[in-house]
Amino acid sequence: MPKAPAKRPRKKKAEPKSLGLMPSDCVGTAPAELGALARKVEAAGGAVIASYRDPLGGAWLSLAALPIDQVAPTPFQRDLSEAHAKRLGESIAKLGIYLDPVIAVPADKGFWTPNGRHRLEAMTRAGAKTIVALVIPDVRLQYKILALNVEKAHNLREKSLEVVRMFKGMPASDKESDHAFEFEEAPFITLGLCYERNGRFGGGAYSSILKRVDGFIDEPISKTLKIREGRAAKIEKLDAVVAERVKELQAKGMKSPYLKAFVLARCNSLRFMKEMPPFDAALDDLLKRAGAFSADKVNVADIAATAGAPSEGGE
């Protein structure tokens, strides 16, 4: 039986100047893997500008100028924000100089950028021939690098879609639980499947519930994908029942942006439990309670008393 997520212990602050390399240690003879990377860059029509060791972890990296048409965003990233790409492009055009390299990893053809989609799009629209990239030899890091992507804050829909695309791109034999760092939270996978089927799905209403009962599964992704699809189907079924209850309240003249949250709060017994039930048991109970919910037992004062109702997660 899954337990509520434990609070993360606070990390102790590192002592000043206690970690990483000295400046002189960041240069030296690059290992063989960077030679192979340089050949990959040159074969794509690019040029290595410099190679160095990361000052914190010591990994070898290359700074390279790449033909812009040889760089593409990873397929599991969030969708492009047209407004953000336009603003960024206008800023680069006004400045007249490009100062923020994207991150890139080798792909079958050219390079993928897991962090820099909007910068790449802005430079492409500006008519640039070349983009400067920090090229990382280890392609596995493309999944972990997404955690550093603060170019534009995610909302719940964007984050969930990004995670489920990454989830589907992982080797089928890998255990889902082995990629907890990359996925960050298990509910992102389940909600991502819901958003794939319905881009207007209101996942924010179910986020707090899923955080209690939807944990990572210690099974190969080939098996957990079917489990996740089943979980997503139950969330969608619950959403349809809740929507009917909301319509019944509206028919009684109750108009509030928090009706959905109100119905879920009335049906959610998880709030009073210390030990969380398994996912299916929890959702079956919610479905049963939502089905038995009676609008005739609700009055306007009950709705008005709903304070601090959850939002739709920035959607």
Buried (B, 14 or more C-beta within 10 A) or exposed (E): EBEBEEEEEEEEEEEEEEEBBEEEEBEEEBEEEBEEBBEBBEEBEBEBBEBBBBEEEEEBBBBBBBBBEBBBBBEBBBEEBEEBBBBBBEEBEEEEEBEEBBBBBBBEEBBBBBBBBBBBBBBBBBEBEBBBBBBBBEEEBBBEBBEEBEBBEBBBBBBBBBBBBBBBEBEEEBBBBEBEEBBBBBBBBBBBBBBBEEEEBBBBBBBBBBBBBBBBBEEBBEEBBEBBEBBBBBBBBBBEBBBEBBEBBEEEEBEBEBBBBBBBEBBBEBEEEEEBBEBEEBBBBBBEBBEEBEBEEBEEEEBEEBEEBBBBBEB
